[in-house]
Amino acid sequence: MLLNFSRLGWWKYALLGVTLLTAAFLLLPILFIAALSFGSSQWLIFPPPGWTLKWYANFFADPRWLESAWTSFKIAAMVTVLSVLLGLVTSFGLVRGKFMFREALRALFLTPMILPVVVLAVALYAFFLQIGLNGTTLGFLISHLVLALPFSILSITKALEGFDKSIEDAAVLCGASPLEAKIRVTLPSISHGFFSAAIFSFLTSWDEVVVAIFMSSPTLQTLPVKVWSTLRQDLTPVVAAASTLLILLTVILMALFALVRKGLKS
């Protein structure tokens, strides 16, 4: 729909300008990284002197990059499954439960979203070092789950609070057991909450770098950690290619989320 600028006040022009400047501020660095990944120079020079796919070929030809990418995907997939399952159980308790300090418990579950991530990373590192989980897949899984679970709880809780419980009660009155009513009536109705929880949980683990730096070891690194460690040693455009692939998957998942969410609402 076209904007009728003749009817907009000056403050709306200003708001539009601020919005465009903010979008440019956020998007231009990403576009620069994508452009550098196709540059022909062996250094990160902008504008690129020429264009090539060499750095993507180097990325897919290097087993160390592929191993770190697989590690990121594997951990993110496991975190997604556990985050949705634990988020579902927790959300039912927070929404349907009748117990003291329920709101305090809700706030506690959301603490990782508020706490500075470096503080959380140091705390997890110190604790896991004591119990021998640092530098292990299980350590990665638990630490990323701590970060992803609040997003899952928020998404599912919001969907559950918007669901009319009388529909579930009607299914019970029609002969279904309480568990069957939840599985066949409630869960399908809040499926958009599951999908939101899964997308945000996956992206939280897939893109996470601060906690992953503390959890990593020479033999176990996620893709963001590999990008970070390579940047400290060499400014090769392969880093830009890896970063572009990270961003590309994120954009694809967010676009898929928007399409599915639109389909579920319609």
ZIVEN-V604717 format. One record per residue. RES is the residue in one letter. SS is DSSP state (H for helix, E for strand, - for the rest). D_FIRST is the distance of its C-alpha to the first C-alpha in Angstrom with 1 decimal. Layout:
BEGIN
res=RES ss=SS d_first=D_FIRST
res=RES ss=SS d_first=D_FIRST
END
This chain:
BEGIN
res=M ss=- d_first=0.0
res=L ss=- d_first=3.8
res=L ss=- d_first=6.5
res=N ss=- d_first=9.4
res=F ss=H d_first=12.2
res=S ss=H d_first=14.8
res=R ss=H d_first=14.5
res=L ss=- d_first=14.6
res=G ss=- d_first=18.2
res=W ss=H d_first=20.1
res=W ss=H d_first=20.2
res=K ss=H d_first=16.5
res=Y ss=H d_first=16.9
res=A ss=H d_first=19.8
res=L ss=H d_first=18.1
res=L ss=H d_first=15.4
res=G ss=H d_first=18.4
res=V ss=H d_first=20.4
res=T ss=H d_first=17.8
res=L ss=H d_first=17.6
res=L ss=H d_first=21.4
res=T ss=H d_first=22.0
res=A ss=H d_first=19.9
res=A ss=H d_first=22.0
res=F ss=H d_first=25.1
res=L ss=H d_first=24.7
res=L ss=H d_first=23.6
res=L ss=H d_first=25.7
res=P ss=H d_first=29.0
res=I ss=H d_first=27.9
res=L ss=H d_first=26.9
res=F ss=H d_first=30.3
res=I ss=H d_first=32.2
res=A ss=H d_first=30.6
res=A ss=H d_first=31.6
res=L ss=H d_first=35.1
res=S ss=H d_first=35.6
res=F ss=- d_first=35.4
res=G ss=E d_first=37.7
res=S ss=- d_first=41.1
res=S ss=- d_first=42.9
res=Q ss=- d_first=44.9
res=W ss=- d_first=43.8
res=L ss=- d_first=40.4
res=I ss=- d_first=39.8
res=F ss=- d_first=36.5
res=P ss=- d_first=35.6
res=P ss=- d_first=37.3
res=P ss=- d_first=39.9
res=G ss=- d_first=39.0
res=W ss=E d_first=37.2
res=T ss=- d_first=38.8
res=L ss=- d_first=38.5
res=K ss=H d_first=42.0
res=W ss=H d_first=41.0
res=Y ss=H d_first=39.2
res=A ss=H d_first=42.3
res=N ss=H d_first=44.4
res=F ss=H d_first=42.4
res=F ss=H d_first=42.8
res=A ss=H d_first=46.5
res=D ss=- d_first=47.5
res=P ss=H d_first=48.6
res=R ss=H d_first=48.2
res=W ss=H d_first=44.5
res=L ss=H d_first=44.1
res=E ss=H d_first=46.3
res=S ss=H d_first=44.3
res=A ss=H d_first=41.0
res=W ss=H d_first=42.7
res=T ss=H d_first=44.0
res=S ss=H d_first=40.6
res=F ss=H d_first=39.1
res=K ss=H d_first=42.2
res=I ss=H d_first=42.2
res=A ss=H d_first=38.5
res=A ss=H d_first=38.8
res=M ss=H d_first=41.8
res=V ss=H d_first=40.2
res=T ss=H d_first=37.1
res=V ss=H d_first=39.4
res=L ss=H d_first=41.7
res=S ss=H d_first=38.9
res=V ss=H d_first=37.2
res=L ss=H d_first=40.6
res=L ss=H d_first=41.9
res=G ss=H d_first=38.6
res=L ss=H d_first=38.7
res=V ss=H d_first=42.3
res=T ss=H d_first=41.7
res=S ss=H d_first=38.6
res=F ss=H d_first=40.6
res=G ss=H d_first=43.3
res=L ss=H d_first=41.1
res=V ss=H d_first=39.2
res=R ss=H d_first=42.0
res=G ss=- d_first=45.1
res=K ss=- d_first=47.2
res=F ss=- d_first=49.2
res=M ss=- d_first=49.9
res=F ss=- d_first=47.9
res=R ss=H d_first=44.9
res=E ss=H d_first=42.4
res=A ss=H d_first=44.6
res=L ss=H d_first=44.6
res=R ss=H d_first=40.8
res=A ss=H d_first=40.7
res=L ss=H d_first=43.3
res=F ss=H d_first=41.2
res=L ss=- d_first=38.3
res=T ss=H d_first=40.7
res=P ss=H d_first=40.0
res=M ss=H d_first=36.4
res=I ss=H d_first=37.8
res=L ss=- d_first=41.0
res=P ss=- d_first=40.9
res=V ss=H d_first=40.8
res=V ss=H d_first=43.8
res=V ss=H d_first=45.9
res=L ss=H d_first=45.1
res=A ss=H d_first=45.9
res=V ss=H d_first=49.3
res=A ss=H d_first=50.1
res=L ss=H d_first=49.4
res=Y ss=H d_first=51.3
res=A ss=H d_first=54.3
res=F ss=H d_first=54.4
res=F ss=H d_first=53.9
res=L ss=H d_first=56.5
res=Q ss=H d_first=59.0
res=I ss=H d_first=58.4
res=G ss=- d_first=58.0
res=L ss=- d_first=54.4
res=N ss=- d_first=53.2
res=G ss=- d_first=52.3
res=T ss=- d_first=52.0
res=T ss=H d_first=49.3
res=L ss=H d_first=49.9
res=G ss=H d_first=49.6
res=F ss=H d_first=46.2
res=L ss=H d_first=45.1
res=I ss=H d_first=46.2
res=S ss=H d_first=44.8
res=H ss=H d_first=41.3
res=L ss=H d_first=41.5
res=V ss=H d_first=42.1
res=L ss=H d_first=38.9
res=A ss=H d_first=36.7
res=L ss=H d_first=38.1
res=P ss=H d_first=36.4
res=F ss=H d_first=32.9
res=S ss=H d_first=34.1
res=I ss=H d_first=35.6
res=L ss=H d_first=32.5
res=S ss=H d_first=30.2
res=I ss=H d_first=32.8
res=T ss=H d_first=33.9
res=K ss=H d_first=30.4
res=A ss=H d_first=30.0
res=L ss=H d_first=33.5
res=E ss=H d_first=33.0
res=G ss=- d_first=30.1
res=F ss=- d_first=32.2
res=D ss=- d_first=34.2
res=K ss=H d_first=37.8
res=S ss=H d_first=39.1
res=I ss=H d_first=37.7
res=E ss=H d_first=40.0
res=D ss=H d_first=42.8
res=A ss=H d_first=42.4
res=A ss=H d_first=42.9
res=V ss=H d_first=46.1
res=L ss=H d_first=47.3
res=C ss=- d_first=46.8
res=G ss=- d_first=49.2
res=A ss=- d_first=47.3
res=S ss=- d_first=48.8
res=P ss=H d_first=46.8
res=L ss=H d_first=46.3
res=E ss=H d_first=45.2
res=A ss=H d_first=42.7
res=K ss=H d_first=41.2
res=I ss=H d_first=41.0
res=R ss=H d_first=39.8
res=V ss=H d_first=37.6
res=T ss=H d_first=36.6
res=L ss=H d_first=36.0
res=P ss=H d_first=33.7
res=S ss=H d_first=31.6
res=I ss=- d_first=31.2
res=S ss=H d_first=30.7
res=H ss=H d_first=27.3
res=G ss=H d_first=29.4
res=F ss=H d_first=31.8
res=F ss=H d_first=29.2
res=S ss=H d_first=27.7
res=A ss=H d_first=31.3
res=A ss=H d_first=32.2
res=I ss=H d_first=29.4
res=F ss=H d_first=30.0
res=S ss=H d_first=33.8
res=F ss=H d_first=33.8
res=L ss=H d_first=31.7
res=T ss=H d_first=33.9
res=S ss=H d_first=37.0
res=W ss=H d_first=35.7
res=D ss=H d_first=34.6
res=E ss=- d_first=37.3
res=V ss=- d_first=39.8
res=V ss=H d_first=41.7
res=V ss=H d_first=43.5
res=A ss=H d_first=43.8
res=I ss=H d_first=45.8
res=F ss=H d_first=48.3
res=M ss=H d_first=48.5
res=S ss=- d_first=48.9
res=S ss=E d_first=52.2
res=P ss=- d_first=53.3
res=T ss=- d_first=53.0
res=L ss=E d_first=49.9
res=Q ss=- d_first=46.7
res=T ss=- d_first=43.0
res=L ss=H d_first=40.7
res=P ss=H d_first=39.4
res=V ss=H d_first=43.1
res=K ss=H d_first=44.0
res=V ss=H d_first=41.4
res=W ss=H d_first=42.8
res=S ss=H d_first=46.4
res=T ss=H d_first=45.8
res=L ss=H d_first=44.1
res=R ss=H d_first=47.2
res=Q ss=H d_first=49.5
res=D ss=- d_first=47.7
res=L ss=- d_first=44.4
res=T ss=- d_first=44.0
res=P ss=H d_first=40.6
res=V ss=H d_first=41.1
res=V ss=H d_first=39.9
res=A ss=H d_first=36.6
res=A ss=H d_first=36.4
res=A ss=H d_first=37.2
res=S ss=H d_first=34.6
res=T ss=H d_first=32.0
res=L ss=H d_first=32.9
res=L ss=H d_first=32.8
res=I ss=H d_first=29.2
res=L ss=H d_first=28.2
res=L ss=H d_first=29.5
res=T ss=H d_first=27.8
res=V ss=H d_first=24.4
res=I ss=H d_first=25.1
res=L ss=H d_first=26.2
res=M ss=H d_first=23.2
res=A ss=H d_first=20.8
res=L ss=H d_first=23.2
res=F ss=H d_first=23.1
res=A ss=H d_first=19.3
res=L ss=H d_first=19.5
res=V ss=H d_first=22.6
res=R ss=H d_first=21.4
res=K ss=H d_first=18.3
res=G ss=H d_first=20.9
res=L ss=H d_first=23.3
res=K ss=H d_first=21.0
res=S ss=- d_first=20.0
END
